[in-house]
Amino acid sequence: MNGLGLLAVFVTAFYSFAVGRNIIFWTFMSVFYSWFIVLLLLVMPKRERKEFAFPRWFMRIFGPRYINRQISKMEEQF
C-alpha cells in the first residue's frame, strides 16, 4: 500500500462516517480496493439521519432539573 492508498483509507473512513455507513466494513474494503471504494461510496445514496431522542430513563431523572433551570433563567430575565 502506497501513500495514496493510505490516504484513500482515511478518506473512506471519514466519508463513510459522514454519510452513515458502517465505518469498519468500508475501511476494510478500502484497504484492498483503494480509490474504487471511495468512488463507490460517492455514487451510493446517502442514509437519512434519524432525529436523536434521549432515553426515557434519562429524561425521567434529568428532565425536571433541566426544565427547572430553564424556568429560573427565564424568571431572571424578567
Secondary structure, DSSP 8 states (H G I E B T S, - for coil): --HHHHHHHHHHHHHHHHHT--HHHHHHHHHHHTHHHHHHHHHS-----------HHHHHHHHHHHHHHHHHHHHHH-
